Amino acid sequence: MQRRWLLVFPLAGALVGCTVLPFGGGGGTPTPEARAKPQQPQQAAVPVALAPVGRADLAVRLEYSGNVVAKSKVNLQAKISGRIDRLAVDVGSEVRAGQVLAELDSAALDAQVQQVEAGVPVAEAGRAVAEAKLALVKAGSRPEEVAIVRAALQEAQARYDRVRAGATSDVMAAAEATVQQAAASVRNAEVRLEDLRNGADSVTIRTAQAAVEASRANLRGAETKVSSLRDFQLATDLVGAETGVVAAQAKLRAAEEKLADLKVRPKPEDVTIAQADVDKGRAALADVDAKLADLKLRPKREDVAAQEAVVAQKKATYEAAQALADGTREANVGLGRSGVFGYTAGQAEANALAAKADWEKAQVDLLKVKQGPTASEVQTAVSAVETQRATLSSTEAKLKQLVEGPSAADVRAAERDVETARVDLRVAQQRLDDLRRGARQPEVQAAEAAVEAARANLDSSAARLDQVETLDLVAAETAVDAARASLLSAQAKLEFVRQGPLSWDLDAAASRVEQSRQQLALRQAPFRAEDVQSAEAEVERARAAVLQARAALRAAQVSREEAVLRAPFDAVVVERFLSAGALASPQTPIVALLASEVEVVVNVEEANLGQVQPGRPGRMTSVAYPGVEFMGQVGVVAAAADARNRTFAVRVAVPRGETRLRDGMYVQVTIQGEERPRALVVPKDAVVQRDGKSGVFVAQDGVARFVPVQTGLAGGQQIEVREGLSEGQQVVVAGQASLKDGDRVAVPGGGQRGASGSGAAPPQEERR
């Protein structure tokens, strides 16, 4: 390393003579100790040379030799193993950051990406289905469904109330009227029989014919009245009519909702649910297909063995029951109906017969198993397959409709359904209004009883006429017996009505009410908290599955990207280790890259390290380009010194795009150090050490006075004085080596050595 110093400054004057000259002006003040010393004999004056304190522009330039190095040099290898399909560069190729250098065989990786990518929509569809299911669970039943179940509960409650209340007075009157009519029929039959026995004449026949015509007229009138009443009584009761209105309202709402759904864009969750239905339908079709195939493979040995075991068990049961029946029959002789062990002979025999029937049925089933499926069973399985296919076609059509949107025909059909539902609602409401305004159930029952009575009279009159005309005594006797049987039946029915409802009828009605209540509660709250929690957990699992599928896809894509080798920075290919078709691995480099961006490294000694700061400009020259200066600036200063030579590595950045400086070249670097314009300076020779302090001797009144100073930047033969002196003071620059504070001095020849002045000097440089 070379260091050269250059200091240029103006001369302020010539050296003065050796005579002692008085000096005026400020400067350093003699110490109090010097003034306090007693007067001593005059000593000879020390000859000195003086120079004034002046100003100069100081600049430090550091010159070093350094090497051009690339910022980066790497050997690139693939992250995975594989055959090189394409090598896109060669030695000397210039590449940009991110440019493809080589590609490995990625067929397997591409397939893996496609496989994992296909799983993402499946996971997303599962998440959508789970979210739709959760929404349905939280929403519960629709209002119209609850209304229908509530109407059924009201109907069951009304029926229970009627059963518990028993027969009304109208029903009782109708039963009594039936008894009276039956009694009249008995009397008529007996009269006819008596007439036949006594012989009938033409008058009797005409009378019987007139009675028949009158009975027919009465029957027609009663039937006409019933028909007119039934026009107002189409439903069984008022509750049934109200239920019909509620159902019609629900049907209208459903039709309107369907029409609205067709007119709006289908929701994603509807498409998801429809897709799930299609998937379920396909699974169900596969299941029935499997069952049909299994049926065609029968009989199977394991099925035959299982059925034979059933036959053996049924046979053992029958033999035990028969033995019990035989024993019971013998033991019950003379014991009456009580029997033994709680059994009667009849009960034991009934059990034995039932066990025998089970045994015989098991034998028949065994025969069927051995014979294999019948044609009807196969046909049933085939029908199930066809039905499932039709169902699948329907669900697929629904999915297609959701995806493609409704057709104009579908919208028109939905509008017709709405109009039909409105008409049905008006009819049901009119029917309910008619029931509320028109006939009641008792009136209908009374009219029906009158019809039955008229029909009975007609039958009686017709029978009497037949008997009179044919004089069939046997028929008349039979008619009497039938009339008496009818009378007994009517009397039994009347007695049943008078006794009120039976307990089992009341229990059955109450059971229907309770079932309706449970169904209503289930409709109002169809799902439990556990169901909601389960649905939420299913949603979380589905969401986690989506995240997992996406992560797997990203991992597969990263693996696929690792099959492509890219340049990490702008560089030049300096070496190629492998060729296309070779097998690459993470342990074998493919190419070596040298960064296009370079820098210059110089070693700076510790003394000048303070002058080298990041950002300071530097000029570089190379023998390869005479007369050309390359500009740069200090980039990075090493944090630690080289232990061998105690120097610090300094990196000087070269402008981006400068391609003339190449890795390994030798250059000269000039770093611009600290600059100090118009600095207060003195010659370096003026600064001496006294008692461990730096200072100068100032000539004052022919006496040398030591003034401590603080020095700064040094340049050439000058040094900066920061504190202790002022411009224009005269300092000793020759003869000061042996001077002591207070010595007399003289300037030989009356002249001065030149020092920097405040005037006309260009900026001066110090080269190190």
Buried (B, 14 or more C-beta within 10 A) or exposed (E): BEEEBBBBBBBBBEBBBBEBBEBEEEBBEBBEEBEEEEEEEEEEBBBBBBBBBBBBBBBBBBBBEBEBBBBBEBEBBBBBEBEBBEBBBEEEBEBEEEBEBBBBBBEEBEEBBEEBBEBBEEBBBBBBBBBBBBEBBEEBBBEBBBBBBBBBBBBBBBBBEBBEEBBBEBBBBBBBBBBBBBBBBBBBBBEBBEBBEEEBEEEBBEBBBEBBEBBBEBBEEBBEBBEEBEEBBEBEBBBBBBBBBBBBBBBBBBBBBBBEBBEEEBEEBBBBBBBBBBBEBBEBBEEBBEEBEEBEEBBEEEBBEEBBEBBEEBBEBBBEBBEBBBBBBEBBEEEEEEBBEEBBBBBBBBBBBEBBEBBBEBBEBBEBBEEBBEEEEBEBBEEBBEEBBEBBEEBBEBBEBBEEEBEEEBEEBBBEBBEEBBEBBEBBBEBBEBBEEBBBBBBBBBBBBBBBBBBBBBBBBBBBBBBBEEBBEEBBBBBBEBBBEBBEEBBEBBEEBEEEBEEEEBEBBBEBBEEBBEBBEEBEEBBEEEBEEBBBEBBEEBBEBBEEBBEBBEEBBEBBEBBBBBBBBBBBBBEBBBEEEEEBBEEBBBBBBBBBBBBBBBBBBEEBBEBBEEEBEBBBBBEEBEEEEBEBBBBEBBEEBEEEEEBBBBBBBBEEEBEEBBBEBEBBBBBBBBBBEBBBBBBBBBBBEBEEEBBBBBBBEBBBBBBEBEBBBBBBBBBBBEEBBEBBBBBBBBBBEEBEBBBBBBBBEEBBBBBBBBEEBEEBBBBB
